[in-house]
Amino acid sequence: MKPEFLIVTNGFKRTWSAIEYGAALAQSMRMKTTLLGIAEELSPAAIDDHHPLEDIFAQAVELFQKLNVEYSLEIRNGVAEKIIPEIANHGDFITVVSPLGRPQFKRWLTGRSIHLLMEQIQNPILYVPQTQLPVKKLLITVGGLGYEEAAENIAVQIAHANEADVTILYVVPPTDLNYPSTRNVQEHINDLAETDTLPGRSLRKAMEIAQQAGLKAKAKARQGHIVEEILAEIQEGEYDLVCMGSSYSAHTLRQYYAPNITAEVAESAPCPVLTARFSRRES
């Protein structure tokens, strides 16, 4: 069964980026779309008042019809961070969301919305801080542990539908270990895909998947702090979309002490970021 896009808005003007980007992908990939409007802090006395959702829904419907995207509309009353996971986890969705306009104090107190959503939503999430169309340059990050497989599969579909070029990136983190395998990786950072190392095999596997789909793909490696190097590559490569796996739900101790790389990249990247959870079914 083919997944659908679940595009989310609470009427905040920046959520138009999610609508515009999601609609463009839905058109190119021929996927159904549900537009979920969340009326936050809407009292019964305000039912007849003009709500920001009305304007953004009208614009979205016009866009869907212009692009010939099959769509449905749904409105819920409540808090976005609670409602979005409830809907997203009860269907085969790729959830598309932009910044929800939270005040700085609330972000400081409870954390950014994207962090909360990534923790709670089982299915893939496409975070769109700003629209970047058309999708012609796509970055896939691989880590060698298999967390990226779900994200990579979606990325290949998006790239194929949009005739986008693909770069597959592996970042070698700094280490004080002096094992032969570690030295081999560090000494071959410029031709890592050609080595018989875990990173090398991961890069080759990802390249094969992309090339089998008829995509123009290349492998690249960087060395340094993972988040910083990914963000540097995004800036230098001017990518339209970044696709990353997430270790959430891997049920390992790693997620309790390691930084959430996907969330850190998503909230700092200047382009849309797609994340998909690790799943035992894909390992």
MIVEX-611388 format. One record per residue (C-alpha): x, y, z; residue in one letter. Coordinates in pm, 1 decimal, padded with zeros to 6 digits. Layout:
# residues N
<site><c1>X</c1><c2>Y</c2><c3>Z</c3><aa>a</aa></site>
...
END
This chain:
# residues 283
<site><c1>00000.0</c1><c2>00000.0</c2><c3>00000.0</c3><aa>m</aa></site>
<site><c1>00138.1</c1><c2>00338.2</c2><c3>-00105.1</c3><aa>k</aa></site>
<site><c1>00182.9</c1><c2>00594.7</c2><c3>00174.4</c3><aa>p</aa></site>
<site><c1>00010.4</c1><c2>00931.9</c2><c3>00170.1</c3><aa>e</aa></site>
<site><c1>00128.3</c1><c2>01277.6</c2><c3>00262.9</c3><aa>f</aa></site>
<site><c1>-00012.4</c1><c2>01426.6</c2><c3>00581.9</c3><aa>l</aa></site>
<site><c1>00048.9</c1><c2>01800.8</c2><c3>00553.2</c3><aa>i</aa></site>
<site><c1>00001.0</c1><c2>01996.6</c2><c3>00873.7</c3><aa>v</aa></site>
<site><c1>-00092.1</c1><c2>02358.7</c2><c3>00939.6</c3><aa>t</aa></site>
<site><c1>-00213.0</c1><c2>02551.0</c2><c3>01241.9</c3><aa>n</aa></site>
<site><c1>-00267.3</c1><c2>02866.6</c2><c3>01040.7</c3><aa>g</aa></site>
<site><c1>00079.6</c1><c2>03007.3</c2><c3>01115.2</c3><aa>f</aa></site>
<site><c1>00208.1</c1><c2>03169.4</c2><c3>00795.9</c3><aa>k</aa></site>
<site><c1>00533.7</c1><c2>02969.1</c2><c3>00784.9</c3><aa>r</aa></site>
<site><c1>00337.0</c1><c2>02642.6</c2><c3>00758.3</c3><aa>t</aa></site>
<site><c1>00267.2</c1><c2>02740.9</c2><c3>00398.4</c3><aa>w</aa></site>
<site><c1>00614.4</c1><c2>02604.7</c2><c3>00322.0</c3><aa>s</aa></site>
<site><c1>00498.1</c1><c2>02254.9</c2><c3>00424.5</c3><aa>a</aa></site>
<site><c1>00187.9</c1><c2>02288.4</c2><c3>00208.2</c3><aa>i</aa></site>
<site><c1>00374.3</c1><c2>02412.4</c2><c3>-00097.6</c3><aa>e</aa></site>
<site><c1>00657.2</c1><c2>02159.7</c2><c3>-00070.0</c3><aa>y</aa></site>
<site><c1>00427.5</c1><c2>01868.4</c2><c3>00016.3</c3><aa>g</aa></site>
<site><c1>00196.1</c1><c2>01949.8</c2><c3>-00273.6</c3><aa>a</aa></site>
<site><c1>00487.1</c1><c2>01959.4</c2><c3>-00518.4</c3><aa>a</aa></site>
<site><c1>00610.2</c1><c2>01617.6</c2><c3>-00403.2</c3><aa>l</aa></site>
<site><c1>00258.0</c1><c2>01475.6</c2><c3>-00407.1</c3><aa>a</aa></site>
<site><c1>00224.3</c1><c2>01585.8</c2><c3>-00768.6</c3><aa>q</aa></site>
<site><c1>00557.0</c1><c2>01442.9</c2><c3>-00881.7</c3><aa>s</aa></site>
<site><c1>00510.5</c1><c2>01116.4</c2><c3>-00688.7</c3><aa>m</aa></site>
<site><c1>00136.1</c1><c2>01086.4</c2><c3>-00760.9</c3><aa>r</aa></site>
<site><c1>00050.7</c1><c2>01045.6</c2><c3>-00395.6</c3><aa>m</aa></site>
<site><c1>-00270.9</c1><c2>01124.4</c2><c3>-00212.1</c3><aa>k</aa></site>
<site><c1>-00260.6</c1><c2>01404.2</c2><c3>00041.6</c3><aa>t</aa></site>
<site><c1>-00446.7</c1><c2>01489.4</c2><c3>00359.9</c3><aa>t</aa></site>
<site><c1>-00431.2</c1><c2>01849.2</c2><c3>00478.1</c3><aa>l</aa></site>
<site><c1>-00463.5</c1><c2>01852.2</c2><c3>00855.8</c3><aa>l</aa></site>
<site><c1>-00564.4</c1><c2>02185.3</c2><c3>01004.1</c3><aa>g</aa></site>
<site><c1>-00525.8</c1><c2>02228.7</c2><c3>01378.2</c3><aa>i</aa></site>
<site><c1>-00733.5</c1><c2>02502.9</c2><c3>01539.6</c3><aa>a</aa></site>
<site><c1>-00538.4</c1><c2>02583.0</c2><c3>01852.1</c3><aa>e</aa></site>
<site><c1>-00690.0</c1><c2>02767.1</c2><c3>02149.2</c3><aa>e</aa></site>
<site><c1>-01025.9</c1><c2>02789.5</c2><c3>01974.7</c3><aa>l</aa></site>
<site><c1>-01303.0</c1><c2>02853.0</c2><c3>02227.1</c3><aa>s</aa></site>
<site><c1>-01671.1</c1><c2>02778.4</c2><c3>02152.3</c3><aa>p</aa></site>
<site><c1>-01739.6</c1><c2>03152.4</c2><c3>02150.0</c3><aa>a</aa></site>
<site><c1>-01487.8</c1><c2>03195.4</c2><c3>01868.4</c3><aa>a</aa></site>
<site><c1>-01638.3</c1><c2>02938.0</c2><c3>01633.3</c3><aa>i</aa></site>
<site><c1>-01795.1</c1><c2>03205.2</c2><c3>01412.7</c3><aa>d</aa></site>
<site><c1>-01484.0</c1><c2>03425.6</c2><c3>01411.1</c3><aa>d</aa></site>
<site><c1>-01247.0</c1><c2>03434.8</c2><c3>01116.9</c3><aa>h</aa></site>
<site><c1>-00965.3</c1><c2>03188.3</c2><c3>01181.4</c3><aa>h</aa></site>
<site><c1>-00623.4</c1><c2>03189.5</c2><c3>01006.9</c3><aa>p</aa></site>
<site><c1>-00693.6</c1><c2>02833.1</c2><c3>00895.0</c3><aa>l</aa></site>
<site><c1>-00966.9</c1><c2>02958.0</c2><c3>00663.7</c3><aa>e</aa></site>
<site><c1>-00726.6</c1><c2>03158.3</c2><c3>00447.5</c3><aa>d</aa></site>
<site><c1>-00451.1</c1><c2>02898.6</c2><c3>00436.8</c3><aa>i</aa></site>
<site><c1>-00700.4</c1><c2>02619.2</c2><c3>00360.4</c3><aa>f</aa></site>
<site><c1>-00845.0</c1><c2>02820.2</c2><c3>00071.9</c3><aa>a</aa></site>
<site><c1>-00496.8</c1><c2>02879.3</c2><c3>-00071.6</c3><aa>q</aa></site>
<site><c1>-00403.4</c1><c2>02513.5</c2><c3>-00023.5</c3><aa>a</aa></site>
<site><c1>-00713.4</c1><c2>02384.9</c2><c3>-00200.9</c3><aa>v</aa></site>
<site><c1>-00642.6</c1><c2>02618.2</c2><c3>-00490.9</c3><aa>e</aa></site>
<site><c1>-00285.2</c1><c2>02484.8</c2><c3>-00510.0</c3><aa>l</aa></site>
<site><c1>-00392.2</c1><c2>02118.1</c2><c3>-00489.2</c3><aa>f</aa></site>
<site><c1>-00642.2</c1><c2>02168.7</c2><c3>-00767.8</c3><aa>q</aa></site>
<site><c1>-00389.1</c1><c2>02353.9</c2><c3>-00982.1</c3><aa>k</aa></site>
<site><c1>-00140.1</c1><c2>02066.5</c2><c3>-00942.3</c3><aa>l</aa></site>
<site><c1>-00411.0</c1><c2>01801.9</c2><c3>-00984.5</c3><aa>n</aa></site>
<site><c1>-00328.6</c1><c2>01649.5</c2><c3>-00644.0</c3><aa>v</aa></site>
<site><c1>-00586.6</c1><c2>01418.2</c2><c3>-00490.8</c3><aa>e</aa></site>
<site><c1>-00659.1</c1><c2>01557.0</c2><c3>-00144.1</c3><aa>y</aa></site>
<site><c1>-00882.5</c1><c2>01544.9</c2><c3>00160.0</c3><aa>s</aa></site>
<site><c1>-00927.5</c1><c2>01800.7</c2><c3>00437.6</c3><aa>l</aa></site>
<site><c1>-00943.9</c1><c2>01748.3</c2><c3>00812.3</c3><aa>e</aa></site>
<site><c1>-00967.6</c1><c2>01994.5</c2><c3>01099.1</c3><aa>i</aa></site>
<site><c1>-00900.6</c1><c2>01918.1</c2><c3>01464.6</c3><aa>r</aa></site>
<site><c1>-00927.6</c1><c2>02140.2</c2><c3>01769.5</c3><aa>n</aa></site>
<site><c1>-00639.9</c1><c2>02117.9</c2><c3>02019.7</c3><aa>g</aa></site>
<site><c1>-00263.9</c1><c2>02136.6</c2><c3>02059.1</c3><aa>v</aa></site>
<site><c1>-00062.1</c1><c2>02053.6</c2><c3>01748.3</c3><aa>a</aa></site>
<site><c1>00212.3</c1><c2>01859.1</c2><c3>01926.7</c3><aa>e</aa></site>
<site><c1>-00053.5</c1><c2>01624.3</c2><c3>02067.1</c3><aa>k</aa></site>
<site><c1>-00283.1</c1><c2>01592.3</c2><c3>01766.1</c3><aa>i</aa></site>
<site><c1>-00020.7</c1><c2>01544.8</c2><c3>01493.7</c3><aa>i</aa></site>
<site><c1>00122.5</c1><c2>01219.1</c2><c3>01639.4</c3><aa>p</aa></site>
<site><c1>-00229.3</c1><c2>01085.5</c2><c3>01704.9</c3><aa>e</aa></site>
<site><c1>-00322.1</c1><c2>01122.9</c2><c3>01337.6</c3><aa>i</aa></site>
<site><c1>00019.7</c1><c2>01037.0</c2><c3>01192.6</c3><aa>a</aa></site>
<site><c1>00051.0</c1><c2>00709.7</c2><c3>01384.3</c3><aa>n</aa></site>
<site><c1>-00288.6</c1><c2>00583.3</c2><c3>01270.8</c3><aa>h</aa></site>
<site><c1>-00213.4</c1><c2>00568.7</c2><c3>00901.8</c3><aa>g</aa></site>
<site><c1>00060.8</c1><c2>00507.7</c2><c3>00647.1</c3><aa>d</aa></site>
<site><c1>00170.8</c1><c2>00870.6</c2><c3>00627.6</c3><aa>f</aa></site>
<site><c1>00471.1</c1><c2>01083.0</c2><c3>00551.0</c3><aa>i</aa></site>
<site><c1>00405.6</c1><c2>01378.8</c2><c3>00779.9</c3><aa>t</aa></site>
<site><c1>00499.3</c1><c2>01717.2</c2><c3>00635.4</c3><aa>v</aa></site>
<site><c1>00540.0</c1><c2>01997.1</c2><c3>00888.5</c3><aa>v</aa></site>
<site><c1>00696.4</c1><c2>02341.7</c2><c3>00912.7</c3><aa>s</aa></site>
<site><c1>00771.0</c1><c2>02563.2</c2><c3>01215.7</c3><aa>p</aa></site>
<site><c1>00447.2</c1><c2>02610.5</c2><c3>01410.9</c3><aa>l</aa></site>
<site><c1>00518.0</c1><c2>02958.2</c2><c3>01541.7</c3><aa>g</aa></site>
<site><c1>00596.0</c1><c2>02871.0</c2><c3>01900.2</c3><aa>r</aa></site>
<site><c1>00723.2</c1><c2>03159.2</c2><c3>02118.5</c3><aa>p</aa></site>
<site><c1>01083.2</c1><c2>03141.0</c2><c3>02231.8</c3><aa>q</aa></site>
<site><c1>00988.1</c1><c2>03084.8</c2><c3>02596.3</c3><aa>f</aa></site>
<site><c1>00782.9</c1><c2>02777.8</c2><c3>02508.8</c3><aa>k</aa></site>
<site><c1>01066.3</c1><c2>02638.8</c2><c3>02295.6</c3><aa>r</aa></site>
<site><c1>01301.0</c1><c2>02687.2</c2><c3>02588.9</c3><aa>w</aa></site>
<site><c1>01057.2</c1><c2>02529.7</c2><c3>02833.7</c3><aa>l</aa></site>
<site><c1>00935.1</c1><c2>02225.8</c2><c3>02638.9</c3><aa>t</aa></site>
<site><c1>01179.7</c1><c2>02198.8</c2><c3>02349.4</c3><aa>g</aa></site>
<site><c1>01127.9</c1><c2>02259.9</c2><c3>01980.9</c3><aa>r</aa></site>
<site><c1>00821.5</c1><c2>02108.2</c2><c3>01819.3</c3><aa>s</aa></site>
<site><c1>01030.3</c1><c2>01905.1</c2><c3>01572.3</c3><aa>i</aa></site>
<site><c1>01208.0</c1><c2>01728.4</c2><c3>01860.4</c3><aa>h</aa></site>
<site><c1>00876.5</c1><c2>01637.6</c2><c3>02021.9</c3><aa>l</aa></site>
<site><c1>00724.8</c1><c2>01517.4</c2><c3>01694.9</c3><aa>l</aa></site>
<site><c1>01026.4</c1><c2>01303.6</c2><c3>01606.0</c3><aa>m</aa></site>
<site><c1>01003.1</c1><c2>01134.9</c2><c3>01944.5</c3><aa>e</aa></site>
<site><c1>00634.7</c1><c2>01052.3</c2><c3>01906.5</c3><aa>q</aa></site>
<site><c1>00573.1</c1><c2>00986.1</c2><c3>01537.1</c3><aa>i</aa></site>
<site><c1>00657.4</c1><c2>00636.2</c2><c3>01415.3</c3><aa>q</aa></site>
<site><c1>00634.1</c1><c2>00714.6</c2><c3>01043.5</c3><aa>n</aa></site>
<site><c1>00861.2</c1><c2>00934.9</c2><c3>00829.0</c3><aa>p</aa></site>
<site><c1>00863.5</c1><c2>01310.2</c2><c3>00889.9</c3><aa>i</aa></site>
<site><c1>00946.4</c1><c2>01578.0</c2><c3>00635.7</c3><aa>l</aa></site>
<site><c1>01041.2</c1><c2>01901.5</c2><c3>00811.4</c3><aa>y</aa></site>
<site><c1>01023.1</c1><c2>02206.8</c2><c3>00583.9</c3><aa>v</aa></site>
<site><c1>01171.6</c1><c2>02524.7</c2><c3>00733.7</c3><aa>p</aa></site>
<site><c1>01141.4</c1><c2>02690.8</c2><c3>00394.2</c3><aa>q</aa></site>
<site><c1>01036.0</c1><c2>02588.2</c2><c3>00045.1</c3><aa>t</aa></site>
<site><c1>01319.0</c1><c2>02476.2</c2><c3>-00180.7</c3><aa>q</aa></site>
<site><c1>01182.8</c1><c2>02384.9</c2><c3>-00523.5</c3><aa>l</aa></site>
<site><c1>01234.7</c1><c2>02221.8</c2><c3>-00762.0</c3><aa>p</aa></site>
<site><c1>01401.4</c1><c2>01920.9</c2><c3>-00599.1</c3><aa>v</aa></site>
<site><c1>01709.6</c1><c2>01869.0</c2><c3>-00815.0</c3><aa>k</aa></site>
<site><c1>01988.2</c1><c2>01800.1</c2><c3>-00562.7</c3><aa>k</aa></site>
<site><c1>01931.4</c1><c2>01548.8</c2><c3>-00286.6</c3><aa>l</aa></site>
<site><c1>02161.6</c1><c2>01445.7</c2><c3>-00000.9</c3><aa>l</aa></site>
<site><c1>02136.1</c1><c2>01108.0</c2><c3>00173.3</c3><aa>i</aa></site>
<site><c1>02340.1</c1><c2>01054.3</c2><c3>00488.9</c3><aa>t</aa></site>
<site><c1>02447.8</c1><c2>00703.5</c2><c3>00585.2</c3><aa>v</aa></site>
<site><c1>02594.4</c1><c2>00588.5</c2><c3>00914.3</c3><aa>g</aa></site>
<site><c1>02676.0</c1><c2>00224.3</c2><c3>00863.1</c3><aa>g</aa></site>
<site><c1>02427.6</c1><c2>00092.1</c2><c3>01122.0</c3><aa>l</aa></site>
<site><c1>02128.2</c1><c2>00051.3</c2><c3>00892.8</c3><aa>g</aa></site>
<site><c1>01923.8</c1><c2>00333.5</c2><c3>01047.1</c3><aa>y</aa></site>
<site><c1>01914.4</c1><c2>00512.1</c2><c3>00712.8</c3><aa>e</aa></site>
<site><c1>01750.9</c1><c2>00236.4</c2><c3>00504.4</c3><aa>e</aa></site>
<site><c1>01391.0</c1><c2>00359.0</c2><c3>00540.3</c3><aa>a</aa></site>
<site><c1>01491.9</c1><c2>00718.2</c2><c3>00464.4</c3><aa>a</aa></site>
<site><c1>01704.4</c1><c2>00605.0</c2><c3>00170.8</c3><aa>e</aa></site>
<site><c1>01417.9</c1><c2>00412.1</c2><c3>00012.8</c3><aa>n</aa></site>
<site><c1>01192.9</c1><c2>00719.1</c2><c3>00027.0</c3><aa>i</aa></site>
<site><c1>01476.4</c1><c2>00941.4</c2><c3>-00095.5</c3><aa>a</aa></site>
<site><c1>01528.4</c1><c2>00723.3</c2><c3>-00401.9</c3><aa>v</aa></site>
<site><c1>01157.4</c1><c2>00745.8</c2><c3>-00484.5</c3><aa>q</aa></site>
<site><c1>01161.8</c1><c2>01124.7</c2><c3>-00450.1</c3><aa>i</aa></site>
<site><c1>01479.2</c1><c2>01157.7</c2><c3>-00656.4</c3><aa>a</aa></site>
<site><c1>01342.5</c1><c2>00931.8</c2><c3>-00928.7</c3><aa>h</aa></site>
<site><c1>01012.7</c1><c2>01120.1</c2><c3>-00948.8</c3><aa>a</aa></site>
<site><c1>01191.6</c1><c2>01456.4</c2><c3>-00969.3</c3><aa>n</aa></site>
<site><c1>01493.6</c1><c2>01350.2</c2><c3>-01178.9</c3><aa>e</aa></site>
<site><c1>01722.1</c1><c2>01471.6</c2><c3>-00900.8</c3><aa>a</aa></site>
<site><c1>02094.3</c1><c2>01407.3</c2><c3>-00860.2</c3><aa>d</aa></site>
<site><c1>02189.4</c1><c2>01222.5</c2><c3>-00541.3</c3><aa>v</aa></site>
<site><c1>02491.2</c1><c2>01257.4</c2><c3>-00313.9</c3><aa>t</aa></site>
<site><c1>02546.1</c1><c2>00991.7</c2><c3>-00047.3</c3><aa>i</aa></site>
<site><c1>02742.2</c1><c2>01117.4</c2><c3>00251.3</c3><aa>l</aa></site>
<site><c1>02927.7</c1><c2>00940.4</c2><c3>00529.5</c3><aa>y</aa></site>
<site><c1>03079.6</c1><c2>01146.2</c2><c3>00811.8</c3><aa>v</aa></site>
<site><c1>03372.8</c1><c2>00993.8</c2><c3>00998.5</c3><aa>v</aa></site>
<site><c1>03357.2</c1><c2>01123.3</c2><c3>01357.4</c3><aa>p</aa></site>
<site><c1>03671.6</c1><c2>01218.6</c2><c3>01549.7</c3><aa>p</aa></site>
<site><c1>03816.9</c1><c2>00941.0</c2><c3>01764.2</c3><aa>t</aa></site>
<site><c1>04119.1</c1><c2>00870.9</c2><c3>01982.6</c3><aa>d</aa></site>
<site><c1>04111.9</c1><c2>00498.6</c2><c3>01903.8</c3><aa>l</aa></site>
<site><c1>04403.8</c1><c2>00362.5</c2><c3>01706.1</c3><aa>n</aa></site>
<site><c1>04262.4</c1><c2>00035.4</c2><c3>01575.1</c3><aa>y</aa></site>
<site><c1>04372.5</c1><c2>-00078.2</c2><c3>01225.4</c3><aa>p</aa></site>
<site><c1>04014.8</c1><c2>-00043.1</c2><c3>01096.5</c3><aa>s</aa></site>
<site><c1>03995.7</c1><c2>00312.4</c2><c3>01231.6</c3><aa>t</aa></site>
<site><c1>04324.8</c1><c2>00408.1</c2><c3>01069.0</c3><aa>r</aa></site>
<site><c1>04211.0</c1><c2>00254.1</c2><c3>00741.6</c3><aa>n</aa></site>
<site><c1>03899.6</c1><c2>00470.8</c2><c3>00737.7</c3><aa>v</aa></site>
<site><c1>04088.4</c1><c2>00788.6</c2><c3>00826.0</c3><aa>q</aa></site>
<site><c1>04361.5</c1><c2>00726.0</c2><c3>00569.0</c3><aa>e</aa></site>
<site><c1>04109.5</c1><c2>00665.2</c2><c3>00290.5</c3><aa>h</aa></site>
<site><c1>03866.8</c1><c2>00948.6</c2><c3>00356.4</c3><aa>i</aa></site>
<site><c1>03887.6</c1><c2>01059.5</c2><c3>-00009.5</c3><aa>n</aa></site>
<site><c1>03817.3</c1><c2>00713.0</c2><c3>-00153.3</c3><aa>d</aa></site>
<site><c1>03621.3</c1><c2>00559.7</c2><c3>00133.0</c3><aa>l</aa></site>
<site><c1>03363.3</c1><c2>00395.3</c2><c3>-00093.7</c3><aa>a</aa></site>
<site><c1>03635.8</c1><c2>00180.6</c2><c3>-00245.0</c3><aa>e</aa></site>
<site><c1>03750.9</c1><c2>00032.0</c2><c3>00086.5</c3><aa>t</aa></site>
<site><c1>03639.1</c1><c2>-00291.7</c2><c3>00252.3</c3><aa>d</aa></site>
<site><c1>03533.7</c1><c2>-00109.1</c2><c3>00568.2</c3><aa>t</aa></site>
<site><c1>03191.9</c1><c2>-00068.2</c2><c3>00728.8</c3><aa>l</aa></site>
<site><c1>03159.8</c1><c2>00290.6</c2><c3>00597.5</c3><aa>p</aa></site>
<site><c1>03285.2</c1><c2>00181.8</c2><c3>00256.3</c3><aa>g</aa></site>
<site><c1>03032.9</c1><c2>-00099.7</c2><c3>00231.6</c3><aa>r</aa></site>
<site><c1>02753.1</c1><c2>00132.6</c2><c3>00344.9</c3><aa>s</aa></site>
<site><c1>02839.5</c1><c2>00386.1</c2><c3>00077.4</c3><aa>l</aa></site>
<site><c1>02858.2</c1><c2>00122.2</c2><c3>-00195.0</c3><aa>r</aa></site>
<site><c1>02527.3</c1><c2>-00032.4</c2><c3>-00092.8</c3><aa>k</aa></site>
<site><c1>02355.0</c1><c2>00306.2</c2><c3>-00102.1</c3><aa>a</aa></site>
<site><c1>02515.5</c1><c2>00383.8</c2><c3>-00438.7</c3><aa>m</aa></site>
<site><c1>02393.7</c1><c2>00055.3</c2><c3>-00583.7</c3><aa>e</aa></site>
<site><c1>02036.3</c1><c2>00122.4</c2><c3>-00471.4</c3><aa>i</aa></site>
<site><c1>02041.8</c1><c2>00469.5</c2><c3>-00628.4</c3><aa>a</aa></site>
<site><c1>02200.9</c1><c2>00352.8</c2><c3>-00952.0</c3><aa>q</aa></site>
<site><c1>01959.7</c1><c2>00060.3</c2><c3>-00986.7</c3><aa>q</aa></site>
<site><c1>01680.7</c1><c2>00318.9</c2><c3>-00977.5</c3><aa>a</aa></site>
<site><c1>01845.9</c1><c2>00496.1</c2><c3>-01270.1</c3><aa>g</aa></site>
<site><c1>01970.6</c1><c2>00789.9</c2><c3>-01064.2</c3><aa>l</aa></site>
<site><c1>02286.2</c1><c2>00991.5</c2><c3>-01109.6</c3><aa>k</aa></site>
<site><c1>02460.9</c1><c2>00934.5</c2><c3>-00776.0</c3><aa>a</aa></site>
<site><c1>02799.1</c1><c2>00995.1</c2><c3>-00615.0</c3><aa>k</aa></site>
<site><c1>02953.6</c1><c2>00904.2</c2><c3>-00279.8</c3><aa>a</aa></site>
<site><c1>03127.0</c1><c2>01148.5</c2><c3>-00052.0</c3><aa>k</aa></site>
<site><c1>03296.5</c1><c2>01132.6</c2><c3>00288.8</c3><aa>a</aa></site>
<site><c1>03381.5</c1><c2>01402.3</c2><c3>00540.6</c3><aa>r</aa></site>
<site><c1>03561.9</c1><c2>01390.7</c2><c3>00871.7</c3><aa>q</aa></site>
<site><c1>03473.5</c1><c2>01577.3</c2><c3>01190.8</c3><aa>g</aa></site>
<site><c1>03179.7</c1><c2>01647.3</c2><c3>01421.6</c3><aa>h</aa></site>
<site><c1>02883.6</c1><c2>01475.1</c2><c3>01256.7</c3><aa>i</aa></site>
<site><c1>02621.3</c1><c2>01750.1</c2><c3>01282.9</c3><aa>v</aa></site>
<site><c1>02867.6</c1><c2>02024.0</c2><c3>01186.5</c3><aa>e</aa></site>
<site><c1>02994.0</c1><c2>01829.3</c2><c3>00884.0</c3><aa>e</aa></site>
<site><c1>02644.8</c1><c2>01746.6</c2><c3>00759.4</c3><aa>i</aa></site>
<site><c1>02540.3</c1><c2>02111.8</c2><c3>00788.7</c3><aa>l</aa></site>
<site><c1>02861.0</c1><c2>02221.1</c2><c3>00614.2</c3><aa>a</aa></site>
<site><c1>02790.8</c1><c2>01978.8</c2><c3>00328.9</c3><aa>e</aa></site>
<site><c1>02434.5</c1><c2>02109.8</c2><c3>00298.5</c3><aa>i</aa></site>
<site><c1>02561.6</c1><c2>02466.6</c2><c3>00271.2</c3><aa>q</aa></site>
<site><c1>02837.6</c1><c2>02385.2</c2><c3>00025.7</c3><aa>e</aa></site>
<site><c1>02626.5</c1><c2>02153.4</c2><c3>-00188.7</c3><aa>g</aa></site>
<site><c1>02316.0</c1><c2>02375.2</c2><c3>-00190.3</c3><aa>e</aa></site>
<site><c1>02086.5</c1><c2>02073.7</c2><c3>-00161.5</c3><aa>y</aa></site>
<site><c1>01709.7</c1><c2>02091.8</c2><c3>-00200.7</c3><aa>d</aa></site>
<site><c1>01639.3</c1><c2>01801.0</c2><c3>00035.3</c3><aa>l</aa></site>
<site><c1>01830.4</c1><c2>01601.4</c2><c3>00296.7</c3><aa>v</aa></site>
<site><c1>01728.0</c1><c2>01246.8</c2><c3>00389.3</c3><aa>c</aa></site>
<site><c1>01843.1</c1><c2>01087.7</c2><c3>00714.9</c3><aa>m</aa></site>
<site><c1>01770.5</c1><c2>00779.2</c2><c3>00919.0</c3><aa>g</aa></site>
<site><c1>01682.8</c1><c2>00802.2</c2><c3>01287.1</c3><aa>s</aa></site>
<site><c1>01789.1</c1><c2>00567.8</c2><c3>01566.2</c3><aa>s</aa></site>
<site><c1>01463.7</c1><c2>00627.7</c2><c3>01753.2</c3><aa>y</aa></site>
<site><c1>01294.8</c1><c2>00297.5</c2><c3>01837.9</c3><aa>s</aa></site>
<site><c1>01619.3</c1><c2>00106.1</c2><c3>01789.3</c3><aa>a</aa></site>
<site><c1>01588.8</c1><c2>00011.4</c2><c3>02159.7</c3><aa>h</aa></site>
<site><c1>01956.7</c1><c2>00049.8</c2><c3>02234.3</c3><aa>t</aa></site>
<site><c1>02136.3</c1><c2>00237.4</c2><c3>02509.1</c3><aa>l</aa></site>
<site><c1>02288.8</c1><c2>00455.6</c2><c3>02238.8</c3><aa>r</aa></site>
<site><c1>01980.9</c1><c2>00675.9</c2><c3>02210.9</c3><aa>q</aa></site>
<site><c1>02001.7</c1><c2>00767.8</c2><c3>02579.2</c3><aa>y</aa></site>
<site><c1>02344.2</c1><c2>00930.0</c2><c3>02565.8</c3><aa>y</aa></site>
<site><c1>02414.2</c1><c2>01012.6</c2><c3>02202.2</c3><aa>a</aa></site>
<site><c1>02292.8</c1><c2>01344.4</c2><c3>02057.3</c3><aa>p</aa></site>
<site><c1>01987.6</c1><c2>01322.6</c2><c3>01835.6</c3><aa>n</aa></site>
<site><c1>02171.8</c1><c2>01398.9</c2><c3>01515.0</c3><aa>i</aa></site>
<site><c1>01863.1</c1><c2>01398.9</c2><c3>01293.2</c3><aa>t</aa></site>
<site><c1>01676.5</c1><c2>01650.0</c2><c3>01511.4</c3><aa>a</aa></site>
<site><c1>01982.1</c1><c2>01875.4</c2><c3>01542.0</c3><aa>e</aa></site>
<site><c1>02028.4</c1><c2>01879.6</c2><c3>01165.7</c3><aa>v</aa></site>
<site><c1>01656.9</c1><c2>01931.1</c2><c3>01100.2</c3><aa>a</aa></site>
<site><c1>01631.6</c1><c2>02237.2</c2><c3>01321.5</c3><aa>e</aa></site>
<site><c1>01949.5</c1><c2>02395.7</c2><c3>01181.1</c3><aa>s</aa></site>
<site><c1>01943.1</c1><c2>02306.6</c2><c3>00810.3</c3><aa>a</aa></site>
<site><c1>01833.1</c1><c2>02574.2</c2><c3>00560.7</c3><aa>p</aa></site>
<site><c1>01649.7</c1><c2>02317.8</c2><c3>00347.7</c3><aa>c</aa></site>
<site><c1>01383.5</c1><c2>02048.7</c2><c3>00405.3</c3><aa>p</aa></site>
<site><c1>01494.7</c1><c2>01738.5</c2><c3>00597.3</c3><aa>v</aa></site>
<site><c1>01325.2</c1><c2>01398.7</c2><c3>00574.0</c3><aa>l</aa></site>
<site><c1>01378.1</c1><c2>01158.1</c2><c3>00861.4</c3><aa>t</aa></site>
<site><c1>01259.3</c1><c2>00800.5</c2><c3>00891.0</c3><aa>a</aa></site>
<site><c1>01284.3</c1><c2>00579.0</c2><c3>01196.1</c3><aa>r</aa></site>
<site><c1>01492.6</c1><c2>00268.6</c2><c3>01223.3</c3><aa>f</aa></site>
<site><c1>01281.3</c1><c2>-00044.3</c2><c3>01190.0</c3><aa>s</aa></site>
<site><c1>01378.9</c1><c2>-00404.1</c2><c3>01264.8</c3><aa>r</aa></site>
<site><c1>01181.4</c1><c2>-00508.9</c2><c3>00957.2</c3><aa>r</aa></site>
<site><c1>01430.3</c1><c2>-00326.7</c2><c3>00737.4</c3><aa>e</aa></site>
<site><c1>01747.8</c1><c2>-00445.9</c2><c3>00910.1</c3><aa>s</aa></site>
END
